[in-house]
Amino acid sequence: MASFKIAQNATFKKEVEIPRVGADPISVEFEFKYRDRNELSVMFDKWNAAREATVAEATKDGSTWEETTAAEIKLQASQMKDIVVGWAFDDAFTEEAIVDLVTACVGAPAAVIDAYQKAYEVARRGN
């Protein structure tokens, strides 16, 4: 009989297809932080509140595209920091590199967050 523990590993790895403008997506391995259901709910509540604040700021009279874009980059970089603990890019995994990724690859944040959420969906369905 196989032996296993209930506790999950602290991190897990997943390939993520990073979209590139004018080129094929590239597959990059990301290492993600595992969170249990309670931790996920707290994180998603935080993300929802931040998203609502970003939208409220963006829809104020006089807001500019530049301000809105800066707020969106800040939000997405924060989300990435919440879930990613490493990656297989040639660039070192740093806060500055996270901001660079979010700024340069417009589709990357959604691809990374989607891959993270899908890892939990697969686990819930039993692979």
C-alpha positions, 0 to 999 in steps of 0.5 A: 500500500502506498504511503502519502501525507495529507499535507500539500507541498509548499510549492508546485510547478506548472508550465505556462504558455506566455503570449508574445506580441507577433510571435508564438507563445513560449512555454515557461515553467513557473513555481507557485506557492501552494495555498489551502482553501482558507488562504485562497479565499483571503487572497481572492478577497484581497484581489477583488478589493484591489480590482474594485479600487483600481476600477473606481480610480480608472473611471474617475473624471480626469483619469488618464490612460497612463494612470490607469495602465500604471495602476493595472500593472501595479495590481497585476504585479502584486497578484503575481507576487502573491502566487509565484515563487520562481520561474524558468526565464533567463531573467532572475526572479525578482520584484523588478523582473515581475514588473518587467514581465507584467509591463512587457507581456500584456497577456502574461498575468492572465496566463499565469493566474489562469494556470495557477487556478487550473492547477487547483481545478484539476486537483478538485476534479481528481486529475 
